[in-house]
Amino acid sequence: MEPLTHFLTGACIGRAGLNRKTACATVVAVLAAEAADMDVFWGFNGPVEELKRHRGITHTLLGAPFVAAAVVAVVALFYLWREGRRARNKLPALGEIRASKSKPPLRWLWLYATALVAAFSHILLDWTNNYGVRPFFPFNPRWYAGSFMFIAEPLLWALFLLALVVPWVLGLADREIGARRPLFRGRSWAIFALLGTFILGCYRWSEHEQALTLISNAQVTTSPISRVAAEPFPVTPWRWHAIVETPGFYQTGEVNSRTDSVDSDPIADVLYKPAYTPAIQAAKQTPLGQAYLDWGTWVVVRDVGQQTIPGSKPPELPAGRAWTTVEFSDLRFAYSFRSGETTHPPSGLRGWVYIIDSREDGGEFMGGREQK
């Protein structure tokens, strides 16, 4: 999921009751819920490295305890710095202030448990969408994707924001009438949001299974079908991007699991499997090709000839040598509402390789960036 969902999930995890066990629980939960995405810094080493490392070790069951420990360590350093500063200024310690206000003290084991729950929530949420995670890496490098939640889900934002804003508004009302302010406000709303997330996920999973059944049973093609997929749309839990594979082509379409309808044009929505060329074979051996094929589950590799890659210049070669462009795309993200066409995903999720003389790597690109 995108960062906002993770941050809001962490805030609700902290306020669901863990903030009654230890101070700083909500802050730690918010940070730990998003900390796994620190792997995006691999992007400084180029787009191929980012693709290879994203949702790597920090998104695993093995890595989550270390991610949680790192977050707690950061909070601990800040806490010790604040305590040292208060001591130098001869101010009351934070623990004494909390005790005077009947707030819980800082309990490190509870703080680590909070961070661990939030870190695992990141993996679980990322599994629900169609990008996927590798939770058992490095022992098992396989990608797992629930493919029933869109990567940016406004319904989740509404749930979490409701859980965080309503208690704040009620607090303003209490202050206005002079009512006694509760020590911990918003616990029931946070639990409501987390329970709502679970219910929404179950509903979307059920609709996803229904969509797969509809695709499998629909007469979208007379060719034998080897596999099918249903990829989620945002907001609408019964609208799905359908993909069908046959021996000779891929066919896409849209499914509505509420009305039990499948819409697919046997001409316009068909992508014939491209011819295999030596350039494609060479491109698959490049770092970009290996990373893309490892991650993608509906990968289409095409030799598109001398087509200039967006944001790049073609290789400058002496006479007698030739170049061609090989394109990598994944049909999971070929949403018509994003790209304007159903045969390709947006350019940020496509990769290109210049191949020289059908055998040499002449440059690798993703999202308008070259892998140096």
C-alpha positions in Angstrom: 0.0 0.0 0.0 1.0 3.6 -0.3 2.6 5.4 2.7 -0.6 7.2 3.9 -2.4 4.0 4.5 0.5 2.6 6.5 0.9 5.7 8.6 -2.8 5.8 9.4 -2.9 2.1 10.3 0.0 2.6 12.7 -1.8 5.5 14.4 -4.9 3.4 14.9 -2.8 0.4 16.2 -1.2 2.7 18.8 -4.5 4.3 19.8 -6.4 1.0 20.0 -5.1 0.3 23.5 -1.4 0.0 23.3 -1.0 3.6 24.2 -2.4 2.6 27.6 0.4 0.2 28.2 3.4 2.5 27.5 4.2 6.0 26.6 5.2 6.8 23.0 3.2 3.8 21.7 1.3 5.8 19.0 4.5 7.5 17.7 6.3 4.1 17.6 3.4 2.4 15.8 3.2 5.2 13.2 6.9 5.0 12.4 7.1 1.1 12.5 4.0 0.8 10.2 5.9 2.6 7.4 9.5 1.9 8.2 9.7 -1.2 5.9 9.6 1.2 2.9 13.0 2.5 3.8 14.1 0.1 1.1 13.1 2.8 -1.5 16.5 4.4 -0.8 17.9 1.6 -3.1 16.4 3.8 -5.8 19.5 6.1 -5.5 21.4 3.2 -7.1 19.1 3.2 -10.1 15.7 2.0 -11.1 16.7 -1.6 -11.6 18.2 -1.8 -8.1 15.0 -0.3 -6.8 12.9 -2.9 -8.5 15.1 -5.7 -7.3 15.3 -4.5 -3.7 11.8 -3.0 -3.1 9.7 -5.1 -0.8 12.8 -7.1 0.0 14.2 -8.1 3.4 12.4 -5.3 5.2 9.1 -6.7 4.1 9.8 -10.2 5.4 8.8 -12.2 8.5 12.6 -12.4 9.2 13.2 -8.7 8.8 10.2 -7.3 10.6 11.6 -7.8 14.1 14.7 -5.9 13.1 12.7 -3.1 11.6 10.7 -2.9 14.8 14.0 -2.8 16.9 15.4 -0.1 14.7 12.3 2.1 15.2 12.4 1.6 19.0 16.2 2.4 19.0 15.5 5.7 17.3 12.8 6.5 19.8 15.1 5.5 22.6 17.9 7.8 21.4 15.5 10.7 21.2 14.1 9.9 24.6 17.6 9.7 26.2 18.5 13.0 24.5 15.4 14.7 25.8 16.1 13.3 29.3 19.6 14.5 29.2 18.5 18.0 28.0 16.0 18.2 30.9 18.6 17.2 33.4 21.0 19.9 32.2 18.2 22.5 32.4 17.1 21.1 35.8 13.6 20.4 34.5 11.4 17.5 35.6 12.0 14.2 33.8 9.4 13.0 31.3 8.6 10.1 33.6 7.9 12.4 36.5 5.6 14.5 34.3 3.7 11.5 33.1 3.3 10.1 36.6 1.9 13.5 37.7 -0.7 13.2 34.9 -1.4 9.5 35.5 -0.1 8.6 32.1 1.7 5.3 31.6 5.5 5.2 31.9 7.8 4.2 29.1 7.9 0.4 29.1 10.4 -0.8 26.5 9.1 -4.3 26.1 5.6 -3.0 25.4 7.1 -0.4 23.1 8.8 -3.1 21.1 5.7 -5.2 21.0 3.8 -2.2 19.6 6.5 -1.7 16.9 6.4 -5.4 16.0 2.6 -5.4 15.5 2.9 -2.3 13.3 5.8 -3.8 11.3 3.8 -6.9 10.6 0.8 -4.9 9.6 2.9 -3.4 6.8 3.6 -6.8 5.3 0.0 -7.9 5.6 -1.4 -4.7 3.9 1.2 -5.0 1.1 0.2 -8.6 0.5 -3.4 -7.6 -0.1 -2.6 -5.7 -3.3 -1.4 -7.0 -6.7 2.2 -5.8 -6.4 2.9 -8.5 -3.8 5.5 -9.3 -1.1 8.1 -12.0 -0.4 7.4 -12.7 3.3 9.6 -15.8 3.4 12.6 -14.3 1.7 15.5 -15.2 1.6 14.5 -18.8 2.3 11.7 -18.7 -0.3 12.0 -15.9 -2.9 8.5 -16.4 -4.3 6.2 -13.4 -4.5 2.8 -13.6 -2.9 -0.1 -11.3 -3.8 -3.7 -11.3 -2.6 -4.7 -9.0 -5.4 -8.0 -8.0 -3.8 -7.1 -4.5 -2.5 -5.9 -1.6 -4.7 -2.6 -0.1 -3.8 -4.3 3.2 -2.9 -7.7 2.6 -1.3 -9.8 5.7 -0.5 -12.2 3.7 1.6 -9.4 2.8 4.0 -8.4 6.5 4.2 -12.0 7.4 5.1 -12.1 4.8 7.9 -8.8 5.8 9.4 -9.4 9.5 9.2 -12.8 9.1 10.7 -11.2 7.2 13.6 -8.6 10.0 14.2 -10.7 13.1 13.5 -13.9 12.3 15.4 -12.2 12.0 18.8 -10.4 15.2 18.2 -13.7 17.0 17.3 -15.3 15.5 20.4 -12.4 16.8 22.5 -13.0 20.3 21.2 -16.6 20.0 22.2 -15.7 18.8 25.7 -13.3 21.7 26.1 -15.9 24.2 25.0 -18.4 23.0 27.7 -15.7 22.5 30.3 -16.1 18.7 30.6 -13.3 16.7 32.1 -10.9 15.6 29.4 -10.5 11.7 29.2 -6.9 10.5 29.6 -7.1 8.2 26.5 -9.5 9.3 23.8 -10.4 7.5 20.6 -9.7 3.9 21.5 -13.1 2.6 20.4 -12.9 4.6 17.1 -9.4 3.1 16.4 -10.7 -0.4 17.0 -13.7 0.4 14.8 -11.3 1.5 12.0 -9.1 -1.6 12.3 -12.2 -3.9 12.4 -13.6 -2.0 9.4 -10.4 -2.6 7.5 -10.6 -6.4 8.2 -14.3 -6.5 7.1 -13.5 -4.5 3.9 -10.6 -6.9 3.2 -12.9 -9.9 3.7 -15.5 -8.4 1.4 -13.0 -7.6 -1.3 -11.5 -11.1 -1.1 -14.9 -12.6 -1.5 -15.6 -10.4 -4.5 -12.2 -11.3 -5.9 -13.0 -15.0 -5.8 -16.4 -14.3 -7.4 -14.6 -12.4 -10.2 -12.2 -15.2 -10.8 -15.1 -17.7 -11.1 -16.9 -15.4 -13.5 -13.8 -15.1 -15.8 -13.3 -18.8 -15.8 -16.9 -19.6 -16.7 -17.4 -16.8 -19.2 -17.1 -17.6 -22.9 -14.6 -14.8 -23.7 -12.6 -17.0 -26.1 -12.9 -20.3 -27.9 -9.2 -21.1 -27.2 -8.3 -23.2 -24.2 -7.5 -21.0 -21.2 -4.4 -21.8 -19.2 -4.8 -19.2 -16.4 -6.8 -16.2 -15.4 -6.4 -13.2 -13.0 -8.6 -10.5 -11.6 -6.8 -7.3 -10.5 -8.5 -4.7 -8.2 -9.8 -1.3 -9.1 -9.8 1.5 -6.4 -12.9 2.4 -4.5 -15.3 0.0 -6.3 -14.9 -3.4 -4.7 -16.8 -5.2 -7.4 -14.9 -3.9 -10.5 -12.0 -5.9 -11.6 -9.4 -5.9 -14.4 -9.5 -9.3 -16.0 -6.6 -11.2 -17.7 -6.9 -14.5 -19.6 -4.0 -16.4 -21.1 -4.3 -18.9 -23.9 -1.5 -20.6 -25.9 -1.4 -17.9 -28.5 -2.5 -14.7 -26.9 -3.6 -12.7 -23.8 -7.1 -11.2 -23.5 -8.1 -8.5 -21.1 -11.4 -7.1 -20.0 -13.4 -5.9 -17.1 -15.6 -7.8 -14.6 -18.4 -6.6 -12.4 -18.8 -9.1 -9.6 -22.0 -7.3 -8.4 -23.8 -7.7 -11.7 -22.0 -11.0 -12.7 -21.0 -9.4 -16.0 -17.8 -9.8 -18.0 -16.9 -7.3 -20.7 -14.2 -8.2 -23.1 -13.8 -7.5 -26.8 -12.3 -10.5 -28.6 -10.6 -8.1 -31.1 -9.7 -4.9 -29.3 -8.7 -6.6 -26.0 -6.5 -9.3 -27.4 -2.7 -9.1 -27.3 -1.0 -11.8 -29.3 2.1 -13.3 -27.8 5.1 -11.6 -29.4 7.6 -13.6 -31.5 10.7 -14.7 -29.7 13.9 -13.1 -31.1 17.6 -13.2 -30.2 17.2 -9.6 -28.8 14.5 -10.8 -26.4 16.8 -13.6 -25.3 19.6 -11.2 -24.7 17.4 -8.7 -22.8 16.1 -11.4 -20.5 19.7 -12.0 -19.4 20.3 -8.3 -18.4 19.9 -7.2 -14.8 16.7 -5.4 -15.7 15.3 -8.5 -17.4 16.2 -10.8 -14.5 14.7 -8.5 -11.9 11.5 -7.9 -13.9 10.9 -11.6 -14.7 11.5 -12.5 -11.0 8.9 -9.9 -9.9 6.3 -10.0 -12.7 3.6 -12.7 -12.9 2.0 -11.6 -16.2 5.1 -10.3 -18.0 5.0 -9.6 -21.7 8.4 -9.1 -23.4 8.4 -7.5 -26.9 11.0 -6.7 -29.4 9.6 -3.3 -30.6 12.4 -2.6 -33.1 14.2 0.8 -33.3 11.8 2.6 -31.0 13.4 5.2 -28.8 12.9 4.6 -25.1 11.1 7.5 -23.4 13.5 9.9 -21.7 16.6 8.5 -23.4 18.7 8.7 -26.5 19.3 5.6 -28.7 22.9 4.2 -28.8 25.3 5.9 -31.2 26.9 3.1 -33.1 29.4 2.9 -36.0 28.3 1.8 -39.4 27.5 -1.9 -39.7 26.1 -2.2 -36.2 22.4 -2.1 -35.2 20.2 -1.6 -32.1 16.7 -2.6 -31.2 14.5 -2.0 -28.2 13.0 -4.7 -26.0 10.1 -3.7 -23.7 9.1 -5.4 -20.5 5.5 -4.9 -19.2 3.2 -6.7 -16.7 -0.5 -7.0 -17.6 -1.5 -6.8 -14.0 -1.2 -3.1 -14.2 -2.7 -2.6 -17.7 -5.6 -0.5 -16.3 -7.4 1.4 -19.1 -8.2 4.2 -16.7 -4.5 4.8 -16.1 -2.8 4.3 -19.4 -5.5 4.9 -21.9 -4.8 1.4 -23.4 -5.3 -2.1 -22.1 -2.2 -3.7 -23.5 0.4 -1.9 -21.4 0.8 -0.7 -17.8 1.8 2.9 -17.1 5.4 3.7 -18.1 6.6 3.8 -14.5 6.0 0.0 -14.3 7.5 -0.8 -17.7 11.1 -1.5 -18.5 13.2 -1.1 -21.6 16.5 -2.4 -22.8 18.5 -1.3 -25.8 20.1 -4.4 -27.3 23.0 -4.0 -29.7 23.5 -6.5 -32.5 20.9 -8.8 -30.9 23.3 -9.7 -28.1 24.8 -6.7 -26.2 23.2 -4.6 -23.4 23.1 -1.0 -24.7 21.3 0.6 -21.7 18.4 -0.3 -19.3 15.6 2.2 -18.4 12.6 2.3 -16.1 10.3 5.3 -15.4 12.4 7.6 -17.5 15.6 6.7 -15.5 18.7 4.8 -16.8 20.4 2.2 -14.7 24.0 3.3 -14.5 
